[in-house]
């Protein structure tokens, strides 16, 4: 849904990220701010390997509020004698990631050099979105995945206490 607030939000984020590796993509509920952290392939001593890491801030905008859901995806793979292996990970919600990685290997053109070289701070994109959202007078609220995680984390201790109370009541009444 296109609203004047969403249009202005997207315009300001696009202006702020111009000339950077960030990409702004309009969505039905707001926009995504994505960053291809790493996308590389190389030859190891006995294999071919690759790494793809993408980080996306999904921003939902309403006339009065905005919420950010972080989406981090990493895929690593390795193919060679005597194995084929891979791993993938994805996390959604509120992610705080800092990292750097450097890999030197044989590139596709046959030369040896740096095939992966990145430093990453997930807060950089989130801070930019938050600054622009607050400048537009919008209130920040937790995203859906963040709320589910918070509710789950808070419900476990409550359920444990209720379970212990039930056991205590049953024990006091002589039923166990």
ChimeraX attribute file (.defattr): number of C-alpha atoms within 10 A of each C-alpha:
attribute: neighborCount
match mode: 1-to-1
recipient: residues
	/A:1	10
	/A:2	13
	/A:3	13
	/A:4	9
	/A:5	19
	/A:6	23
	/A:7	15
	/A:8	14
	/A:9	22
	/A:10	24
	/A:11	12
	/A:12	17
	/A:13	21
	/A:14	17
	/A:15	11
	/A:16	14
	/A:17	15
	/A:18	12
	/A:19	9
	/A:20	9
	/A:21	10
	/A:22	20
	/A:23	16
	/A:24	19
	/A:25	13
	/A:26	15
	/A:27	13
	/A:28	9
	/A:29	16
	/A:30	22
	/A:31	21
	/A:32	21
	/A:33	23
	/A:34	20
	/A:35	20
	/A:36	14
	/A:37	21
	/A:38	20
	/A:39	14
	/A:40	15
	/A:41	20
	/A:42	23
	/A:43	20
	/A:44	16
	/A:45	8
	/A:46	12
	/A:47	14
	/A:48	17
	/A:49	19
	/A:50	19
	/A:51	20
	/A:52	17
	/A:53	18
	/A:54	16
	/A:55	25
	/A:56	23
	/A:57	25
	/A:58	24
	/A:59	22
	/A:60	20
	/A:61	26
	/A:62	16
	/A:63	12
	/A:64	12
	/A:65	17
	/A:66	23
	/A:67	22
	/A:68	26
	/A:69	21
	/A:70	24
	/A:71	17
	/A:72	22
	/A:73	16
	/A:74	17
	/A:75	15
	/A:76	16
	/A:77	15
	/A:78	20
	/A:79	16
	/A:80	14
	/A:81	9
	/A:82	7
	/A:83	10
	/A:84	12
	/A:85	10
	/A:86	13
	/A:87	10
	/A:88	12
	/A:89	10
	/A:90	12
	/A:91	13
	/A:92	18
	/A:93	20
	/A:94	21
	/A:95	16
	/A:96	11
	/A:97	11
	/A:98	10
	/A:99	9
	/A:100	11
	/A:101	10
	/A:102	11
	/A:103	13
	/A:104	14
	/A:105	19
	/A:106	18
	/A:107	16
	/A:108	12
	/A:109	7
	/A:110	10
	/A:111	9
	/A:112	13
	/A:113	12
	/A:114	13
	/A:115	21
	/A:116	20
	/A:117	13
	/A:118	12
	/A:119	11
	/A:120	15
	/A:121	13
	/A:122	19
	/A:123	13
	/A:124	9
	/A:125	20
	/A:126	20
	/A:127	11
	/A:128	14
	/A:129	23
	/A:130	17
	/A:131	13
	/A:132	17
	/A:133	25
	/A:134	13
	/A:135	11
	/A:136	16
	/A:137	12
	/A:138	20
	/A:139	16
	/A:140	15
	/A:141	13
	/A:142	16
	/A:143	18
	/A:144	16
	/A:145	16
	/A:146	19
	/A:147	14
	/A:148	13
	/A:149	14
	/A:150	12
	/A:151	11
	/A:152	11
	/A:153	11
	/A:154	11
	/A:155	12
	/A:156	11
	/A:157	11
	/A:158	11
	/A:159	11
	/A:160	11
	/A:161	12
	/A:162	12
	/A:163	12
	/A:164	12
	/A:165	12
	/A:166	12
	/A:167	14
	/A:168	13
	/A:169	13
	/A:170	12
	/A:171	11
	/A:172	10
	/A:173	9
	/A:174	8
	/A:175	8
	/A:176	9
